[in-house]
Amino acid sequence: METSSVHQMVESVIGCKWSLTVIDLVRHGVHRPGAMEHAIDGLSAKVLNERLVKLVRFGILEKTSYPEVPPRAEYHITAFGHEFAELLDQVDQLEQRLGSGSP
């Protein structure tokens, strides 16, 4: 992956409050879009779909579709997604340290 594309990906994900929320939900076992939508007040199906598509395109999540009626899809974090989420965890830890007054 090119450096500029990694920078763009980080900006896109961190710049959207819903992307971080979706990653966190999947990391904590919420894999189905309907459950994600119900888990977060204010998250619309349209915005959720946009975020899921983008996170799959970036390789952070993977989508599994099941040929059922009605159709069912689940999202899981990829190996790259785990690495990416570790960066997000480090940002959270830094924020907590700075918020507590100790660098």
Sequence and secondary structure as in RCSB ss.txt:
>XXXX:A:sequence
METSSVHQMVESVIGCKWSLTVIDLVRHGVHRPGAMEHAIDGLSAKVLNERLVKLVRFGILEKTSYPEVPPRAEY
HITAFGHEFAELLDQVDQLEQRLGSGSP
>XXXX:A:secstr
  HHHHHHHHHHHHT HHHHHHHHHHHTT  SHHHHHHHSTT  HHHHHHHHHHHHHTTSEEEEEE  SS EEEE
EE HHHHHHHHHHHHHHHHHHHHHTT  
